[in-house]
Amino acid sequence: MATFSKRHGYVQEVDITVREDAPSGLRCFVIDIAEDDCGLSPSDLRLIICRVLNESPNSNNARQARNTRRLA
């Protein structure tokens, strides 16, 4: 039996337009949740994000305060 999408004509291929970027509002929201609700410090977030991206943290930019100008 065909899938629901094929039976109802929803098989159109859609080009991916955004791969590695999210709107600044979403990025700030996720960071706020991580800091406020999960109790993660900026350095904790840096380590998690660097691990996910498989990159080394930049030791020249290792501050505890959030760099809000860069996020927005």
Secondary structure, 3 states (H helix, E strand, C coil): CCCHHHHCCCCCCCCCCCCCCCCHHHHHHHHHHHHHHCCCCHHHHHHHHHHHHCCCCCHHHCCCCCCHHHHC
